[in-house]
């Protein structure tokens, strides 16, 4: 993966957040991938990313995130989501 500064310069939509506390972490099987959804304290928008294997629960942990805002259509309604590029425990 490219260095953080280079990623942020190349893509204006990317956001880097540090030391965010995880309120909820859910993992679901979707085909060959595991869909992860993370909710952060004081943030109503879900953060989504995929992995090929199950991961330890991040509930209560502090994480650093690189993500970009997006919309997802569910049952004809648009919902705001954050697509995670990189997530690390702080």
Backbone torsions as a table, in degrees:
resi	resn	phi	psi	omega
1	UNK	NA	145.4	-179.3
2	UNK	-67.7	156.3	175.7
3	UNK	-59.6	149.6	-175.0
4	UNK	-55.6	-47.8	-177.8
5	UNK	-60.2	-39.7	-179.9
6	UNK	-67.6	-40.5	177.4
7	UNK	-60.5	-45.6	-177.6
8	UNK	-67.2	-34.2	178.7
9	UNK	-71.1	-40.9	-176.9
10	UNK	-70.6	-28.4	-177.3
11	UNK	-130.2	111.1	-176.4
12	UNK	-65.3	-27.3	-176.8
13	UNK	-76.0	-20.1	-177.7
14	UNK	-66.3	140.4	178.7
15	UNK	-125.9	139.0	177.8
16	UNK	-115.1	118.8	178.2
17	UNK	-117.9	139.4	-178.7
18	UNK	-118.2	152.0	172.8
19	UNK	53.1	41.5	177.0
20	UNK	-86.3	135.2	-178.3
21	UNK	-90.8	130.7	-177.4
22	UNK	-84.5	126.0	178.1
23	UNK	-90.1	-39.0	-176.9
24	UNK	-147.9	143.1	177.4
25	UNK	-139.1	117.9	-178.6
26	UNK	-120.8	138.1	178.3
27	UNK	-122.5	129.0	-179.8
28	UNK	-129.2	141.9	176.2
29	UNK	-77.1	126.5	176.3
30	UNK	-134.2	92.2	-175.6
31	UNK	69.2	-127.7	178.9
32	UNK	-88.2	-0.3	-175.4
33	UNK	-113.1	158.6	172.8
34	UNK	-106.6	116.6	177.9
35	UNK	-84.9	121.5	178.8
36	UNK	-105.7	134.8	175.7
37	UNK	-126.1	125.8	-178.0
38	UNK	-120.7	133.1	172.0
39	UNK	-110.8	134.8	-179.5
40	UNK	-103.0	151.4	176.6
41	UNK	-64.2	138.2	-179.5
42	UNK	67.1	23.2	177.4
43	UNK	-141.9	124.7	-176.0
44	UNK	-90.0	-3.4	-175.4
45	UNK	-98.1	132.8	177.9
46	UNK	-74.8	145.7	175.8
47	UNK	-107.7	123.0	-174.7
48	UNK	-118.7	144.4	173.4
49	UNK	-158.1	161.7	-179.2
50	UNK	-116.0	147.6	173.8
51	UNK	-136.4	161.5	178.4
52	UNK	-88.4	-16.6	179.7
53	UNK	-130.7	158.9	174.5
54	UNK	-63.3	152.6	-177.2
55	UNK	-127.4	156.7	177.2
56	UNK	-62.5	151.7	-178.3
57	UNK	-65.3	137.7	178.4
58	UNK	-99.3	3.0	-177.3
59	UNK	-57.7	125.4	179.7
60	UNK	86.0	-9.0	-178.1
61	UNK	-84.0	160.8	172.4
62	UNK	-99.2	135.5	-176.5
63	UNK	-132.6	155.7	170.4
64	UNK	-106.8	134.2	-175.9
65	UNK	-127.9	143.4	166.3
66	UNK	-120.5	122.6	-173.2
67	UNK	-151.5	170.7	173.4
68	UNK	-138.3	145.9	179.6
69	UNK	-73.3	147.3	179.7
70	UNK	-153.2	171.1	173.6
71	UNK	-120.9	148.2	-179.5
72	UNK	-129.5	133.9	-178.4
73	UNK	-97.8	124.3	179.0
74	UNK	-129.8	120.8	179.3
75	UNK	53.2	37.9	177.4
76	UNK	83.6	-0.2	179.1
77	UNK	-109.6	142.6	176.9
78	UNK	-90.8	129.3	177.5
79	UNK	-121.0	139.3	177.4
80	UNK	-79.8	133.7	175.5
81	UNK	-135.8	162.3	175.2
82	UNK	-115.2	121.7	177.6
83	UNK	-89.9	119.8	-176.0
84	UNK	-85.9	130.0	175.0
85	UNK	-90.6	-41.9	-177.6
86	UNK	-148.6	137.5	176.6
87	UNK	-136.2	132.8	179.5
88	UNK	-137.1	146.8	170.0
89	UNK	-68.8	140.6	179.7
90	UNK	-80.6	NA	NA
